[in-house]
Amino acid sequence: MNHSQSGPCPPRVASFRHRYRQRHIGRYYSGWLHLAFTTCATIAVCALSLLQLQEVLWYEWLVVPVAFVYINLMEYWGHRGPMHHPPTGWRRRLLSGVYRRHTLRHHRFFHQDAMAFDGSRDFHAVLFPPVLVTFFLLVTVLPSGLLVAWLFGSNVAWLYAATVFAYFLNYELLHFAYHTREDGPLGRLPGMAALRRLHTCHHDPRLMNRYNFNITYPIGDWLFGTLYRDSPRPGGEVAGVAQR
């Protein structure tokens, strides 16, 4: 399988994109405004968190790499779990929208052979809506941040919050970049080609429920054996799967 290039949009994908735009993108929606809001709001939260720091001790900074790995694994399991498996029982009311938006819409809007936006209104199919950002804040960051504050103090909690929100912005911007034109300026950034290739493999319907669940850096995929590199490896049982 060759996932290195995006060709003409397959008719089925083009048809779904047309229906999606008609049904889900409001008349006054602005993709650039959405991107600006996500970027500015997240930077503001990070800055506000950092401004709360007072006489940080050296060991308190250790929360930054710990939080980075933690949120990477949260990204991995959130993507591998509710984003790709329809929730059942009490979770249905809470998470059905996440599954619907990701698997039933995002993965039909972007195919491994049609990964790029057609225009700025298509940003709607990638960027999290503000309501989901609020959900992310209330359900994940706030409770865990309060626990960190109780266990380790306010400095560690504010560093934790800044790291998590910086990671979230990194997630959004990388995911956005993967769906821009491959030959555009973002596609030429260092390391972008390798990360984009992993995400393009994930958009192959044959692979999407099994491989490359990290959107950013494939730490979780490497740890749990779901990293697919699209190239056979000597001694590997499955072509393209990284061996640990």
Biotite code that builds the C-alpha atoms (Angstrom):
import biotite.structure as struc

atoms = struc.array([
    struc.Atom([0.000, 0.000, 0.000], chain_id="A", res_id=1, res_name="MET", atom_name="CA", element="C"),
    struc.Atom([1.322, 3.399, -0.927], chain_id="A", res_id=2, res_name="ASN", atom_name="CA", element="C"),
    struc.Atom([0.042, 6.237, 1.233], chain_id="A", res_id=3, res_name="HIS", atom_name="CA", element="C"),
    struc.Atom([2.608, 8.852, 0.292], chain_id="A", res_id=4, res_name="SER", atom_name="CA", element="C"),
    struc.Atom([0.474, 10.893, -2.096], chain_id="A", res_id=5, res_name="GLN", atom_name="CA", element="C"),
    struc.Atom([-3.031, 12.316, -2.186], chain_id="A", res_id=6, res_name="SER", atom_name="CA", element="C"),
    struc.Atom([-4.657, 11.982, -5.590], chain_id="A", res_id=7, res_name="GLY", atom_name="CA", element="C"),
    struc.Atom([-7.967, 13.241, -6.971], chain_id="A", res_id=8, res_name="PRO", atom_name="CA", element="C"),
    struc.Atom([-10.835, 13.064, -4.506], chain_id="A", res_id=9, res_name="CYS", atom_name="CA", element="C"),
    struc.Atom([-12.702, 9.742, -4.950], chain_id="A", res_id=10, res_name="PRO", atom_name="CA", element="C"),
    struc.Atom([-16.354, 10.280, -5.985], chain_id="A", res_id=11, res_name="PRO", atom_name="CA", element="C"),
    struc.Atom([-17.703, 8.739, -2.767], chain_id="A", res_id=12, res_name="ARG", atom_name="CA", element="C"),
    struc.Atom([-15.570, 11.095, -0.658], chain_id="A", res_id=13, res_name="VAL", atom_name="CA", element="C"),
    struc.Atom([-16.504, 14.103, -2.794], chain_id="A", res_id=14, res_name="ALA", atom_name="CA", element="C"),
    struc.Atom([-20.188, 13.238, -2.386], chain_id="A", res_id=15, res_name="SER", atom_name="CA", element="C"),
    struc.Atom([-19.864, 12.938, 1.391], chain_id="A", res_id=16, res_name="PHE", atom_name="CA", element="C"),
    struc.Atom([-17.969, 16.234, 1.600], chain_id="A", res_id=17, res_name="ARG", atom_name="CA", element="C"),
    struc.Atom([-20.784, 17.961, -0.253], chain_id="A", res_id=18, res_name="HIS", atom_name="CA", element="C"),
    struc.Atom([-23.418, 16.512, 2.114], chain_id="A", res_id=19, res_name="ARG", atom_name="CA", element="C"),
    struc.Atom([-21.314, 17.347, 5.177], chain_id="A", res_id=20, res_name="TYR", atom_name="CA", element="C"),
    struc.Atom([-20.943, 20.980, 4.123], chain_id="A", res_id=21, res_name="ARG", atom_name="CA", element="C"),
    struc.Atom([-24.660, 21.264, 3.508], chain_id="A", res_id=22, res_name="GLN", atom_name="CA", element="C"),
    struc.Atom([-25.711, 19.665, 6.812], chain_id="A", res_id=23, res_name="ARG", atom_name="CA", element="C"),
    struc.Atom([-23.059, 20.563, 9.356], chain_id="A", res_id=24, res_name="HIS", atom_name="CA", element="C"),
    struc.Atom([-21.272, 23.783, 8.359], chain_id="A", res_id=25, res_name="ILE", atom_name="CA", element="C"),
    struc.Atom([-23.219, 26.924, 9.131], chain_id="A", res_id=26, res_name="GLY", atom_name="CA", element="C"),
    struc.Atom([-23.656, 29.679, 6.603], chain_id="A", res_id=27, res_name="ARG", atom_name="CA", element="C"),
    struc.Atom([-21.521, 32.127, 8.576], chain_id="A", res_id=28, res_name="TYR", atom_name="CA", element="C"),
    struc.Atom([-18.846, 29.660, 9.650], chain_id="A", res_id=29, res_name="TYR", atom_name="CA", element="C"),
    struc.Atom([-15.268, 30.890, 9.140], chain_id="A", res_id=30, res_name="SER", atom_name="CA", element="C"),
    struc.Atom([-12.508, 28.310, 9.222], chain_id="A", res_id=31, res_name="GLY", atom_name="CA", element="C"),
    struc.Atom([-9.831, 30.932, 9.767], chain_id="A", res_id=32, res_name="TRP", atom_name="CA", element="C"),
    struc.Atom([-11.782, 32.450, 12.671], chain_id="A", res_id=33, res_name="LEU", atom_name="CA", element="C"),
    struc.Atom([-12.196, 28.973, 14.182], chain_id="A", res_id=34, res_name="HIS", atom_name="CA", element="C"),
    struc.Atom([-8.455, 28.361, 13.908], chain_id="A", res_id=35, res_name="LEU", atom_name="CA", element="C"),
    struc.Atom([-7.678, 31.783, 15.382], chain_id="A", res_id=36, res_name="ALA", atom_name="CA", element="C"),
    struc.Atom([-10.055, 31.219, 18.308], chain_id="A", res_id=37, res_name="PHE", atom_name="CA", element="C"),
    struc.Atom([-8.537, 27.813, 19.110], chain_id="A", res_id=38, res_name="THR", atom_name="CA", element="C"),
    struc.Atom([-5.010, 29.192, 18.931], chain_id="A", res_id=39, res_name="THR", atom_name="CA", element="C"),
    struc.Atom([-5.599, 32.414, 20.866], chain_id="A", res_id=40, res_name="CYS", atom_name="CA", element="C"),
    struc.Atom([-7.812, 30.882, 23.560], chain_id="A", res_id=41, res_name="ALA", atom_name="CA", element="C"),
    struc.Atom([-5.339, 28.084, 24.235], chain_id="A", res_id=42, res_name="THR", atom_name="CA", element="C"),
    struc.Atom([-2.349, 30.420, 24.341], chain_id="A", res_id=43, res_name="ILE", atom_name="CA", element="C"),
    struc.Atom([-4.279, 32.678, 26.725], chain_id="A", res_id=44, res_name="ALA", atom_name="CA", element="C"),
    struc.Atom([-4.944, 29.767, 29.105], chain_id="A", res_id=45, res_name="VAL", atom_name="CA", element="C"),
    struc.Atom([-1.275, 28.737, 28.966], chain_id="A", res_id=46, res_name="CYS", atom_name="CA", element="C"),
    struc.Atom([-0.126, 32.299, 29.636], chain_id="A", res_id=47, res_name="ALA", atom_name="CA", element="C"),
    struc.Atom([-2.594, 32.730, 32.501], chain_id="A", res_id=48, res_name="LEU", atom_name="CA", element="C"),
    struc.Atom([-1.364, 29.484, 34.060], chain_id="A", res_id=49, res_name="SER", atom_name="CA", element="C"),
    struc.Atom([2.291, 30.480, 33.802], chain_id="A", res_id=50, res_name="LEU", atom_name="CA", element="C"),
    struc.Atom([1.581, 33.895, 35.321], chain_id="A", res_id=51, res_name="LEU", atom_name="CA", element="C"),
    struc.Atom([0.391, 32.162, 38.500], chain_id="A", res_id=52, res_name="GLN", atom_name="CA", element="C"),
    struc.Atom([3.799, 30.598, 39.175], chain_id="A", res_id=53, res_name="LEU", atom_name="CA", element="C"),
    struc.Atom([5.736, 31.777, 42.217], chain_id="A", res_id=54, res_name="GLN", atom_name="CA", element="C"),
    struc.Atom([9.323, 30.803, 43.001], chain_id="A", res_id=55, res_name="GLU", atom_name="CA", element="C"),
    struc.Atom([9.192, 27.489, 41.184], chain_id="A", res_id=56, res_name="VAL", atom_name="CA", element="C"),
    struc.Atom([11.559, 24.864, 42.592], chain_id="A", res_id=57, res_name="LEU", atom_name="CA", element="C"),
    struc.Atom([13.636, 22.808, 40.185], chain_id="A", res_id=58, res_name="TRP", atom_name="CA", element="C"),
    struc.Atom([11.853, 19.541, 40.877], chain_id="A", res_id=59, res_name="TYR", atom_name="CA", element="C"),
    struc.Atom([8.446, 21.104, 40.256], chain_id="A", res_id=60, res_name="GLU", atom_name="CA", element="C"),
    struc.Atom([9.396, 21.429, 36.585], chain_id="A", res_id=61, res_name="TRP", atom_name="CA", element="C"),
    struc.Atom([9.462, 17.626, 36.381], chain_id="A", res_id=62, res_name="LEU", atom_name="CA", element="C"),
    struc.Atom([5.688, 17.715, 36.009], chain_id="A", res_id=63, res_name="VAL", atom_name="CA", element="C"),
    struc.Atom([6.161, 19.019, 32.446], chain_id="A", res_id=64, res_name="VAL", atom_name="CA", element="C"),
    struc.Atom([7.603, 15.807, 30.900], chain_id="A", res_id=65, res_name="PRO", atom_name="CA", element="C"),
    struc.Atom([5.335, 13.673, 33.089], chain_id="A", res_id=66, res_name="VAL", atom_name="CA", element="C"),
    struc.Atom([2.254, 15.589, 31.928], chain_id="A", res_id=67, res_name="ALA", atom_name="CA", element="C"),
    struc.Atom([3.478, 15.401, 28.325], chain_id="A", res_id=68, res_name="PHE", atom_name="CA", element="C"),
    struc.Atom([3.644, 11.594, 28.403], chain_id="A", res_id=69, res_name="VAL", atom_name="CA", element="C"),
    struc.Atom([0.362, 11.371, 30.332], chain_id="A", res_id=70, res_name="TYR", atom_name="CA", element="C"),
    struc.Atom([-1.586, 13.460, 27.832], chain_id="A", res_id=71, res_name="ILE", atom_name="CA", element="C"),
    struc.Atom([0.039, 11.591, 24.925], chain_id="A", res_id=72, res_name="ASN", atom_name="CA", element="C"),
    struc.Atom([-1.337, 8.346, 26.354], chain_id="A", res_id=73, res_name="LEU", atom_name="CA", element="C"),
    struc.Atom([-4.714, 10.004, 26.976], chain_id="A", res_id=74, res_name="MET", atom_name="CA", element="C"),
    struc.Atom([-4.682, 11.075, 23.323], chain_id="A", res_id=75, res_name="GLU", atom_name="CA", element="C"),
    struc.Atom([-3.862, 7.506, 22.303], chain_id="A", res_id=76, res_name="TYR", atom_name="CA", element="C"),
    struc.Atom([-6.530, 5.775, 24.380], chain_id="A", res_id=77, res_name="TRP", atom_name="CA", element="C"),
    struc.Atom([-9.152, 8.427, 23.687], chain_id="A", res_id=78, res_name="GLY", atom_name="CA", element="C"),
    struc.Atom([-8.593, 7.952, 19.970], chain_id="A", res_id=79, res_name="HIS", atom_name="CA", element="C"),
    struc.Atom([-8.307, 4.168, 20.075], chain_id="A", res_id=80, res_name="ARG", atom_name="CA", element="C"),
    struc.Atom([-11.339, 3.865, 22.364], chain_id="A", res_id=81, res_name="GLY", atom_name="CA", element="C"),
    struc.Atom([-14.367, 6.198, 22.153], chain_id="A", res_id=82, res_name="PRO", atom_name="CA", element="C"),
    struc.Atom([-13.371, 7.859, 18.889], chain_id="A", res_id=83, res_name="MET", atom_name="CA", element="C"),
    struc.Atom([-13.327, 4.523, 17.059], chain_id="A", res_id=84, res_name="HIS", atom_name="CA", element="C"),
    struc.Atom([-15.804, 2.364, 18.976], chain_id="A", res_id=85, res_name="HIS", atom_name="CA", element="C"),
    struc.Atom([-19.483, 3.222, 19.467], chain_id="A", res_id=86, res_name="PRO", atom_name="CA", element="C"),
    struc.Atom([-20.124, 3.674, 23.201], chain_id="A", res_id=87, res_name="PRO", atom_name="CA", element="C"),
    struc.Atom([-22.593, 1.465, 25.017], chain_id="A", res_id=88, res_name="THR", atom_name="CA", element="C"),
    struc.Atom([-24.554, 1.730, 28.248], chain_id="A", res_id=89, res_name="GLY", atom_name="CA", element="C"),
    struc.Atom([-24.193, 4.901, 30.289], chain_id="A", res_id=90, res_name="TRP", atom_name="CA", element="C"),
    struc.Atom([-21.283, 6.060, 28.115], chain_id="A", res_id=91, res_name="ARG", atom_name="CA", element="C"),
    struc.Atom([-23.529, 6.387, 25.073], chain_id="A", res_id=92, res_name="ARG", atom_name="CA", element="C"),
    struc.Atom([-25.052, 9.684, 26.178], chain_id="A", res_id=93, res_name="ARG", atom_name="CA", element="C"),
    struc.Atom([-21.647, 11.123, 27.077], chain_id="A", res_id=94, res_name="LEU", atom_name="CA", element="C"),
    struc.Atom([-19.485, 9.900, 24.183], chain_id="A", res_id=95, res_name="LEU", atom_name="CA", element="C"),
    struc.Atom([-21.733, 9.079, 21.224], chain_id="A", res_id=96, res_name="SER", atom_name="CA", element="C"),
    struc.Atom([-21.108, 12.518, 19.727], chain_id="A", res_id=97, res_name="GLY", atom_name="CA", element="C"),
    struc.Atom([-17.339, 11.966, 19.852], chain_id="A", res_id=98, res_name="VAL", atom_name="CA", element="C"),
    struc.Atom([-17.636, 8.679, 17.938], chain_id="A", res_id=99, res_name="TYR", atom_name="CA", element="C"),
    struc.Atom([-20.089, 10.130, 15.444], chain_id="A", res_id=100, res_name="ARG", atom_name="CA", element="C"),
    struc.Atom([-17.975, 13.194, 14.744], chain_id="A", res_id=101, res_name="ARG", atom_name="CA", element="C"),
    struc.Atom([-14.724, 11.276, 14.357], chain_id="A", res_id=102, res_name="HIS", atom_name="CA", element="C"),
    struc.Atom([-15.432, 7.878, 12.792], chain_id="A", res_id=103, res_name="THR", atom_name="CA", element="C"),
    struc.Atom([-18.672, 8.579, 10.953], chain_id="A", res_id=104, res_name="LEU", atom_name="CA", element="C"),
    struc.Atom([-17.760, 12.053, 9.700], chain_id="A", res_id=105, res_name="ARG", atom_name="CA", element="C"),
    struc.Atom([-14.048, 12.859, 9.882], chain_id="A", res_id=106, res_name="HIS", atom_name="CA", element="C"),
    struc.Atom([-12.939, 9.498, 8.464], chain_id="A", res_id=107, res_name="HIS", atom_name="CA", element="C"),
    struc.Atom([-15.439, 9.742, 5.637], chain_id="A", res_id=108, res_name="ARG", atom_name="CA", element="C"),
    struc.Atom([-14.479, 13.342, 4.873], chain_id="A", res_id=109, res_name="PHE", atom_name="CA", element="C"),
    struc.Atom([-10.765, 12.498, 4.640], chain_id="A", res_id=110, res_name="PHE", atom_name="CA", element="C"),
    struc.Atom([-9.561, 9.364, 2.859], chain_id="A", res_id=111, res_name="HIS", atom_name="CA", element="C"),
    struc.Atom([-5.950, 8.227, 2.516], chain_id="A", res_id=112, res_name="GLN", atom_name="CA", element="C"),
    struc.Atom([-6.148, 9.299, -1.139], chain_id="A", res_id=113, res_name="ASP", atom_name="CA", element="C"),
    struc.Atom([-7.860, 12.611, -0.353], chain_id="A", res_id=114, res_name="ALA", atom_name="CA", element="C"),
    struc.Atom([-6.320, 14.070, 2.790], chain_id="A", res_id=115, res_name="MET", atom_name="CA", element="C"),
    struc.Atom([-6.263, 17.787, 1.991], chain_id="A", res_id=116, res_name="ALA", atom_name="CA", element="C"),
    struc.Atom([-8.842, 20.500, 2.651], chain_id="A", res_id=117, res_name="PHE", atom_name="CA", element="C"),
    struc.Atom([-10.644, 21.864, -0.406], chain_id="A", res_id=118, res_name="ASP", atom_name="CA", element="C"),
    struc.Atom([-11.017, 25.239, 1.294], chain_id="A", res_id=119, res_name="GLY", atom_name="CA", element="C"),
    struc.Atom([-11.027, 26.973, 4.670], chain_id="A", res_id=120, res_name="SER", atom_name="CA", element="C"),
    struc.Atom([-14.622, 25.950, 5.462], chain_id="A", res_id=121, res_name="ARG", atom_name="CA", element="C"),
    struc.Atom([-13.379, 22.358, 5.586], chain_id="A", res_id=122, res_name="ASP", atom_name="CA", element="C"),
    struc.Atom([-11.434, 23.238, 8.762], chain_id="A", res_id=123, res_name="PHE", atom_name="CA", element="C"),
    struc.Atom([-14.748, 22.422, 10.456], chain_id="A", res_id=124, res_name="HIS", atom_name="CA", element="C"),
    struc.Atom([-14.077, 18.706, 9.854], chain_id="A", res_id=125, res_name="ALA", atom_name="CA", element="C"),
    struc.Atom([-10.756, 18.795, 11.757], chain_id="A", res_id=126, res_name="VAL", atom_name="CA", element="C"),
    struc.Atom([-10.762, 21.449, 14.488], chain_id="A", res_id=127, res_name="LEU", atom_name="CA", element="C"),
    struc.Atom([-12.570, 20.678, 17.725], chain_id="A", res_id=128, res_name="PHE", atom_name="CA", element="C"),
    struc.Atom([-15.669, 22.833, 18.210], chain_id="A", res_id=129, res_name="PRO", atom_name="CA", element="C"),
    struc.Atom([-15.556, 25.142, 21.264], chain_id="A", res_id=130, res_name="PRO", atom_name="CA", element="C"),
    struc.Atom([-18.125, 22.992, 23.082], chain_id="A", res_id=131, res_name="VAL", atom_name="CA", element="C"),
    struc.Atom([-15.771, 19.996, 22.942], chain_id="A", res_id=132, res_name="LEU", atom_name="CA", element="C"),
    struc.Atom([-12.888, 22.145, 24.176], chain_id="A", res_id=133, res_name="VAL", atom_name="CA", element="C"),
    struc.Atom([-15.076, 23.109, 27.153], chain_id="A", res_id=134, res_name="THR", atom_name="CA", element="C"),
    struc.Atom([-15.900, 19.430, 27.689], chain_id="A", res_id=135, res_name="PHE", atom_name="CA", element="C"),
    struc.Atom([-12.170, 18.626, 27.602], chain_id="A", res_id=136, res_name="PHE", atom_name="CA", element="C"),
    struc.Atom([-11.536, 21.310, 30.228], chain_id="A", res_id=137, res_name="LEU", atom_name="CA", element="C"),
    struc.Atom([-14.309, 20.297, 32.611], chain_id="A", res_id=138, res_name="LEU", atom_name="CA", element="C"),
    struc.Atom([-14.031, 16.518, 32.361], chain_id="A", res_id=139, res_name="VAL", atom_name="CA", element="C"),
    struc.Atom([-10.275, 15.968, 32.134], chain_id="A", res_id=140, res_name="THR", atom_name="CA", element="C"),
    struc.Atom([-8.104, 18.983, 32.922], chain_id="A", res_id=141, res_name="VAL", atom_name="CA", element="C"),
    struc.Atom([-10.041, 20.480, 35.834], chain_id="A", res_id=142, res_name="LEU", atom_name="CA", element="C"),
    struc.Atom([-10.409, 17.312, 37.979], chain_id="A", res_id=143, res_name="PRO", atom_name="CA", element="C"),
    struc.Atom([-6.856, 16.122, 37.334], chain_id="A", res_id=144, res_name="SER", atom_name="CA", element="C"),
    struc.Atom([-5.492, 19.634, 37.907], chain_id="A", res_id=145, res_name="GLY", atom_name="CA", element="C"),
    struc.Atom([-7.271, 19.877, 41.259], chain_id="A", res_id=146, res_name="LEU", atom_name="CA", element="C"),
    struc.Atom([-5.851, 16.493, 42.232], chain_id="A", res_id=147, res_name="LEU", atom_name="CA", element="C"),
    struc.Atom([-2.339, 17.609, 41.272], chain_id="A", res_id=148, res_name="VAL", atom_name="CA", element="C"),
    struc.Atom([-2.786, 20.816, 43.288], chain_id="A", res_id=149, res_name="ALA", atom_name="CA", element="C"),
    struc.Atom([-3.902, 18.839, 46.342], chain_id="A", res_id=150, res_name="TRP", atom_name="CA", element="C"),
    struc.Atom([-1.012, 16.378, 46.072], chain_id="A", res_id=151, res_name="LEU", atom_name="CA", element="C"),
    struc.Atom([1.858, 18.603, 44.965], chain_id="A", res_id=152, res_name="PHE", atom_name="CA", element="C"),
    struc.Atom([0.881, 22.249, 45.384], chain_id="A", res_id=153, res_name="GLY", atom_name="CA", element="C"),
    struc.Atom([-0.233, 25.122, 43.193], chain_id="A", res_id=154, res_name="SER", atom_name="CA", element="C"),
    struc.Atom([2.980, 25.589, 41.193], chain_id="A", res_id=155, res_name="ASN", atom_name="CA", element="C"),
    struc.Atom([2.905, 22.006, 39.958], chain_id="A", res_id=156, res_name="VAL", atom_name="CA", element="C"),
    struc.Atom([-0.802, 22.309, 39.171], chain_id="A", res_id=157, res_name="ALA", atom_name="CA", element="C"),
    struc.Atom([-0.325, 25.465, 37.089], chain_id="A", res_id=158, res_name="TRP", atom_name="CA", element="C"),
    struc.Atom([2.618, 23.908, 35.230], chain_id="A", res_id=159, res_name="LEU", atom_name="CA", element="C"),
    struc.Atom([0.474, 20.846, 34.618], chain_id="A", res_id=160, res_name="TYR", atom_name="CA", element="C"),
    struc.Atom([-2.370, 22.960, 33.220], chain_id="A", res_id=161, res_name="ALA", atom_name="CA", element="C"),
    struc.Atom([-0.023, 24.941, 30.963], chain_id="A", res_id=162, res_name="ALA", atom_name="CA", element="C"),
    struc.Atom([1.552, 21.743, 29.630], chain_id="A", res_id=163, res_name="THR", atom_name="CA", element="C"),
    struc.Atom([-1.784, 20.072, 28.932], chain_id="A", res_id=164, res_name="VAL", atom_name="CA", element="C"),
    struc.Atom([-3.182, 23.070, 27.072], chain_id="A", res_id=165, res_name="PHE", atom_name="CA", element="C"),
    struc.Atom([0.049, 23.581, 25.134], chain_id="A", res_id=166, res_name="ALA", atom_name="CA", element="C"),
    struc.Atom([-0.141, 19.930, 24.133], chain_id="A", res_id=167, res_name="TYR", atom_name="CA", element="C"),
    struc.Atom([-3.768, 20.357, 23.081], chain_id="A", res_id=168, res_name="PHE", atom_name="CA", element="C"),
    struc.Atom([-2.806, 23.268, 20.820], chain_id="A", res_id=169, res_name="LEU", atom_name="CA", element="C"),
    struc.Atom([0.061, 21.206, 19.434], chain_id="A", res_id=170, res_name="ASN", atom_name="CA", element="C"),
    struc.Atom([-2.461, 18.420, 18.725], chain_id="A", res_id=171, res_name="TYR", atom_name="CA", element="C"),
    struc.Atom([-4.834, 20.745, 16.904], chain_id="A", res_id=172, res_name="GLU", atom_name="CA", element="C"),
    struc.Atom([-2.136, 22.429, 14.823], chain_id="A", res_id=173, res_name="LEU", atom_name="CA", element="C"),
    struc.Atom([-0.438, 19.179, 13.826], chain_id="A", res_id=174, res_name="LEU", atom_name="CA", element="C"),
    struc.Atom([-3.749, 17.582, 12.880], chain_id="A", res_id=175, res_name="HIS", atom_name="CA", element="C"),
    struc.Atom([-4.598, 20.708, 10.911], chain_id="A", res_id=176, res_name="PHE", atom_name="CA", element="C"),
    struc.Atom([-1.240, 20.549, 9.111], chain_id="A", res_id=177, res_name="ALA", atom_name="CA", element="C"),
    struc.Atom([-1.744, 16.906, 8.105], chain_id="A", res_id=178, res_name="TYR", atom_name="CA", element="C"),
    struc.Atom([-4.834, 17.944, 6.163], chain_id="A", res_id=179, res_name="HIS", atom_name="CA", element="C"),
    struc.Atom([-3.231, 20.815, 4.275], chain_id="A", res_id=180, res_name="THR", atom_name="CA", element="C"),
    struc.Atom([-1.646, 20.301, 0.870], chain_id="A", res_id=181, res_name="ARG", atom_name="CA", element="C"),
    struc.Atom([1.350, 18.007, 1.009], chain_id="A", res_id=182, res_name="GLU", atom_name="CA", element="C"),
    struc.Atom([3.424, 20.408, -1.095], chain_id="A", res_id=183, res_name="ASP", atom_name="CA", element="C"),
    struc.Atom([2.429, 23.474, 0.951], chain_id="A", res_id=184, res_name="GLY", atom_name="CA", element="C"),
    struc.Atom([4.598, 25.379, 3.444], chain_id="A", res_id=185, res_name="PRO", atom_name="CA", element="C"),
    struc.Atom([3.408, 23.342, 6.451], chain_id="A", res_id=186, res_name="LEU", atom_name="CA", element="C"),
    struc.Atom([4.231, 20.115, 4.657], chain_id="A", res_id=187, res_name="GLY", atom_name="CA", element="C"),
    struc.Atom([7.862, 21.197, 4.358], chain_id="A", res_id=188, res_name="ARG", atom_name="CA", element="C"),
    struc.Atom([8.386, 21.729, 8.093], chain_id="A", res_id=189, res_name="LEU", atom_name="CA", element="C"),
    struc.Atom([11.030, 19.445, 9.683], chain_id="A", res_id=190, res_name="PRO", atom_name="CA", element="C"),
    struc.Atom([9.553, 16.096, 10.682], chain_id="A", res_id=191, res_name="GLY", atom_name="CA", element="C"),
    struc.Atom([6.155, 16.872, 9.167], chain_id="A", res_id=192, res_name="MET", atom_name="CA", element="C"),
    struc.Atom([6.448, 14.364, 6.316], chain_id="A", res_id=193, res_name="ALA", atom_name="CA", element="C"),
    struc.Atom([7.026, 11.448, 8.702], chain_id="A", res_id=194, res_name="ALA", atom_name="CA", element="C"),
    struc.Atom([4.174, 12.392, 11.057], chain_id="A", res_id=195, res_name="LEU", atom_name="CA", element="C"),
    struc.Atom([1.840, 13.102, 8.165], chain_id="A", res_id=196, res_name="ARG", atom_name="CA", element="C"),
    struc.Atom([2.604, 9.713, 6.642], chain_id="A", res_id=197, res_name="ARG", atom_name="CA", element="C"),
    struc.Atom([1.602, 7.962, 9.879], chain_id="A", res_id=198, res_name="LEU", atom_name="CA", element="C"),
    struc.Atom([-1.694, 9.842, 9.975], chain_id="A", res_id=199, res_name="HIS", atom_name="CA", element="C"),
    struc.Atom([-2.363, 9.174, 6.299], chain_id="A", res_id=200, res_name="THR", atom_name="CA", element="C"),
    struc.Atom([-1.958, 5.449, 6.968], chain_id="A", res_id=201, res_name="CYS", atom_name="CA", element="C"),
    struc.Atom([-4.512, 5.790, 9.766], chain_id="A", res_id=202, res_name="HIS", atom_name="CA", element="C"),
    struc.Atom([-7.019, 7.163, 7.250], chain_id="A", res_id=203, res_name="HIS", atom_name="CA", element="C"),
    struc.Atom([-6.873, 3.931, 5.254], chain_id="A", res_id=204, res_name="ASP", atom_name="CA", element="C"),
    struc.Atom([-10.201, 2.224, 6.155], chain_id="A", res_id=205, res_name="PRO", atom_name="CA", element="C"),
    struc.Atom([-8.343, -1.103, 6.347], chain_id="A", res_id=206, res_name="ARG", atom_name="CA", element="C"),
    struc.Atom([-6.030, 0.248, 9.051], chain_id="A", res_id=207, res_name="LEU", atom_name="CA", element="C"),
    struc.Atom([-7.939, 2.925, 10.941], chain_id="A", res_id=208, res_name="MET", atom_name="CA", element="C"),
    struc.Atom([-9.291, 0.680, 13.717], chain_id="A", res_id=209, res_name="ASN", atom_name="CA", element="C"),
    struc.Atom([-5.936, -1.011, 14.337], chain_id="A", res_id=210, res_name="ARG", atom_name="CA", element="C"),
    struc.Atom([-3.009, 1.363, 13.841], chain_id="A", res_id=211, res_name="TYR", atom_name="CA", element="C"),
    struc.Atom([-1.578, 4.868, 14.387], chain_id="A", res_id=212, res_name="ASN", atom_name="CA", element="C"),
    struc.Atom([-3.904, 6.253, 17.041], chain_id="A", res_id=213, res_name="PHE", atom_name="CA", element="C"),
    struc.Atom([-1.516, 8.974, 18.178], chain_id="A", res_id=214, res_name="ASN", atom_name="CA", element="C"),
    struc.Atom([-2.226, 12.184, 16.275], chain_id="A", res_id=215, res_name="ILE", atom_name="CA", element="C"),
    struc.Atom([0.942, 13.873, 17.503], chain_id="A", res_id=216, res_name="THR", atom_name="CA", element="C"),
    struc.Atom([3.968, 11.813, 18.520], chain_id="A", res_id=217, res_name="TYR", atom_name="CA", element="C"),
    struc.Atom([3.624, 7.997, 18.339], chain_id="A", res_id=218, res_name="PRO", atom_name="CA", element="C"),
    struc.Atom([4.629, 7.225, 21.922], chain_id="A", res_id=219, res_name="ILE", atom_name="CA", element="C"),
    struc.Atom([1.433, 5.303, 22.702], chain_id="A", res_id=220, res_name="GLY", atom_name="CA", element="C"),
    struc.Atom([1.500, 3.503, 19.357], chain_id="A", res_id=221, res_name="ASP", atom_name="CA", element="C"),
    struc.Atom([5.087, 2.411, 19.982], chain_id="A", res_id=222, res_name="TRP", atom_name="CA", element="C"),
    struc.Atom([4.349, 1.247, 23.522], chain_id="A", res_id=223, res_name="LEU", atom_name="CA", element="C"),
    struc.Atom([1.247, -0.762, 22.587], chain_id="A", res_id=224, res_name="PHE", atom_name="CA", element="C"),
    struc.Atom([2.396, -2.181, 19.252], chain_id="A", res_id=225, res_name="GLY", atom_name="CA", element="C"),
    struc.Atom([0.042, -0.245, 16.977], chain_id="A", res_id=226, res_name="THR", atom_name="CA", element="C"),
    struc.Atom([2.620, 1.791, 15.053], chain_id="A", res_id=227, res_name="LEU", atom_name="CA", element="C"),
    struc.Atom([2.265, 1.231, 11.295], chain_id="A", res_id=228, res_name="TYR", atom_name="CA", element="C"),
    struc.Atom([5.028, 2.651, 9.119], chain_id="A", res_id=229, res_name="ARG", atom_name="CA", element="C"),
    struc.Atom([3.869, 1.399, 5.716], chain_id="A", res_id=230, res_name="ASP", atom_name="CA", element="C"),
    struc.Atom([7.028, -0.549, 4.998], chain_id="A", res_id=231, res_name="SER", atom_name="CA", element="C"),
    struc.Atom([7.958, -4.205, 5.619], chain_id="A", res_id=232, res_name="PRO", atom_name="CA", element="C"),
    struc.Atom([10.512, -4.766, 8.343], chain_id="A", res_id=233, res_name="ARG", atom_name="CA", element="C"),
    struc.Atom([12.858, -7.770, 8.462], chain_id="A", res_id=234, res_name="PRO", atom_name="CA", element="C"),
    struc.Atom([11.453, -10.452, 10.729], chain_id="A", res_id=235, res_name="GLY", atom_name="CA", element="C"),
    struc.Atom([8.131, -8.627, 11.185], chain_id="A", res_id=236, res_name="GLY", atom_name="CA", element="C"),
    struc.Atom([4.988, -10.705, 11.070], chain_id="A", res_id=237, res_name="GLU", atom_name="CA", element="C"),
    struc.Atom([2.889, -7.872, 9.667], chain_id="A", res_id=238, res_name="VAL", atom_name="CA", element="C"),
    struc.Atom([4.200, -5.596, 6.943], chain_id="A", res_id=239, res_name="ALA", atom_name="CA", element="C"),
    struc.Atom([4.528, -2.041, 8.129], chain_id="A", res_id=240, res_name="GLY", atom_name="CA", element="C"),
    struc.Atom([4.096, -2.694, 11.851], chain_id="A", res_id=241, res_name="VAL", atom_name="CA", element="C"),
    struc.Atom([6.971, -1.424, 13.970], chain_id="A", res_id=242, res_name="ALA", atom_name="CA", element="C"),
    struc.Atom([8.554, -4.099, 16.117], chain_id="A", res_id=243, res_name="GLN", atom_name="CA", element="C"),
    struc.Atom([9.471, -3.133, 19.672], chain_id="A", res_id=244, res_name="ARG", atom_name="CA", element="C"),
])
